[in-house]
Amino acid sequence: MRIKVDDFVMVICGDDAGQKGRVLAVDARANKVVVEGVNRVYKHVRRSQKNPQGGRLSKEMPVPASNVMLLCPKTNQPTRIGYRYLPDGSKERYAKRSGASLGIISPPRPSYAKET
């Protein structure tokens, strides 16, 4: 999955379309992400030692990963994500809208290094 924890994303469809938030959790098997402040529901809990008051808790529920787009760090606009190899052979994610780097995801590999 191209979206990682702590990425800033925008919801592009559904009830929360247009909302922006930080990714709190990623479930790659179900292809879903939990975004801060998006898709909030009330969970009714009974009284217990852990929750002596009981009542309704508001929590975020997962959203399909296809319903969110990463926000470009340079332009703050929704963008697609690509992968590329740097001249030293390390692999990075980048924003296709502006070409801005989103961080290195694998260490340098000599077989992918560009020879100069």
C-alpha positions as CSV (number, residue, x, y, z in Angstrom):
1,M,0.0,0.0,0.0
2,R,1.3,3.4,-0.9
3,I,-0.2,5.3,2.0
4,K,1.7,5.1,5.3
5,V,1.1,6.1,8.9
6,D,1.5,9.8,9.6
7,D,0.9,10.9,6.0
8,F,-1.5,13.8,5.5
9,V,-4.4,12.8,3.3
10,M,-7.7,14.2,1.9
11,V,-10.9,12.2,1.6
12,I,-12.1,12.4,-2.0
13,C,-15.5,10.7,-1.8
14,G,-18.1,9.6,0.7
15,D,-19.8,11.5,3.5
16,D,-16.5,13.1,4.6
17,A,-15.4,14.2,1.2
18,G,-13.0,17.2,1.3
19,Q,-11.8,16.6,4.9
20,K,-8.1,16.5,5.6
21,G,-6.3,14.6,8.3
22,R,-3.4,12.5,9.4
23,V,-3.3,8.7,8.9
24,L,-3.4,7.0,12.3
25,A,-3.4,3.3,11.2
26,V,-3.2,1.3,8.0
27,D,-4.7,-2.1,7.4
28,A,-3.0,-3.4,4.2
29,R,-5.0,-6.7,4.1
30,A,-8.4,-5.0,4.1
31,N,-7.0,-2.0,2.1
32,K,-8.3,0.5,4.6
33,V,-6.9,3.4,6.5
34,V,-8.0,5.2,9.7
35,V,-7.8,9.0,9.3
36,E,-7.8,11.4,12.3
37,G,-11.3,13.1,12.6
38,V,-12.8,11.3,9.6
39,N,-15.7,8.7,9.6
40,R,-16.5,9.2,13.3
41,V,-19.1,6.9,14.9
42,Y,-20.5,6.5,18.4
43,K,-19.6,3.3,20.1
44,H,-21.9,2.4,23.0
45,V,-20.0,0.9,26.0
46,R,-21.3,-0.5,29.2
47,R,-19.9,0.4,32.6
48,S,-16.8,-1.4,33.6
49,Q,-13.6,-0.9,35.6
50,K,-11.9,0.4,32.5
51,N,-14.8,2.7,31.7
52,P,-16.7,3.4,35.0
53,Q,-18.9,6.1,33.4
54,G,-20.1,4.0,30.4
55,G,-22.0,5.8,27.7
56,R,-21.1,6.8,24.1
57,L,-17.5,7.0,22.9
58,S,-16.7,8.8,19.6
59,K,-14.1,7.0,17.5
60,E,-12.7,6.9,14.0
61,M,-13.6,4.0,11.8
62,P,-11.5,2.7,8.8
63,V,-12.1,4.3,5.3
64,P,-11.2,2.4,2.1
65,A,-7.7,3.5,0.9
66,S,-9.1,4.2,-2.6
67,N,-11.3,7.0,-1.0
68,V,-8.3,9.0,0.1
69,M,-5.4,10.8,-1.7
70,L,-2.1,12.0,-0.3
71,L,-1.6,15.7,0.1
72,C,1.6,17.0,-1.7
73,P,3.9,18.6,0.9
74,K,4.9,21.3,-1.5
75,T,1.5,22.4,-3.0
76,N,-0.9,21.0,-0.3
77,Q,-3.0,19.5,-3.1
78,P,-4.1,15.9,-3.6
79,T,-1.6,13.9,-5.6
80,R,-0.8,10.4,-6.7
81,I,2.3,8.6,-5.3
82,G,5.2,7.2,-7.3
83,Y,8.4,5.4,-6.6
84,R,11.9,6.1,-8.0
85,Y,15.5,5.2,-7.4
86,L,18.0,7.8,-6.4
87,P,21.5,7.9,-7.9
88,D,22.9,6.2,-4.8
89,G,20.5,3.2,-5.3
90,S,18.0,4.0,-2.5
91,K,14.3,3.9,-3.2
92,E,12.0,6.8,-2.3
93,R,8.3,7.7,-2.6
94,Y,7.5,11.0,-4.4
95,A,4.5,13.2,-5.2
96,K,3.7,13.0,-8.9
97,R,2.1,16.5,-8.9
98,S,5.3,18.3,-7.9
99,G,8.0,15.7,-7.8
100,A,8.6,16.4,-4.0
101,S,10.1,13.6,-2.0
102,L,8.0,11.8,0.6
103,G,10.8,9.9,2.2
104,I,13.2,7.1,1.5
105,I,11.7,3.6,1.9
106,S,14.7,1.3,1.3
107,P,18.4,1.6,1.9
108,P,20.9,2.0,-1.0
109,R,21.3,-1.0,-3.2
110,P,24.5,-1.1,-5.3
111,S,22.7,-2.9,-8.1
112,Y,20.3,0.1,-8.6
113,A,22.9,2.8,-8.3
114,K,23.5,4.9,-11.3
115,E,27.1,4.7,-12.6
116,T,28.8,8.0,-13.3
